[in-house]
Amino acid sequence: MSSIIRRLGASPRERGSISGANCPDIFELTDGNFAVIGTEATAQLESHLPKDASRADYERIVVITRETLLRAKADIPDA
């Protein structure tokens, strides 16, 4: 099982969360993958996926804010 190496982008508090918790987040994992905390939206978005996209039963569609991804952009490795 991999573990979290680091957060990508600004922390929830830096993005304006008053409590600094319960906000979208992106993390780099020891195996090179990324973990995302977001709002579960599979039921709302699955029927809108492009025809060449699908998900496995164990996968979920999650939504993060635009600001979360844009603030993480500088921390996402090129390779």
FENLINMO-V715908 format. One line per field, one symbol per residue. phi: phi as a letter, one per 40 degrees, with the letter a starting at -180 (. if undefined). psi: psi as a letter, one per 30 degrees, with the letter a starting at -180 (. if undefined). burial: + if it has 16 or more other ideal C-beta (glycine too) atoms within 10 Angstrom, else -. A space follows every 50 residues. Layout:
# FENLINMO-V715908
phi = ???
psi = ???
burial = ???
This chain:
# FENLINMO-V715908
phi = .cbccacbgccdccchcccgbfbdabbcbccgcbbbbaccbdccbdcbcd dcbabcdccbcbbbcdddccccdccccca
psi = kllkelkkalleefggkefglhlklkkklfgflkkkkakkgeeefefgkl fgklklffllklklleeeeeffeffklf.
burial = -------+++-+--+-------++++++-------+-+------------ ----------+--+---++-++-------
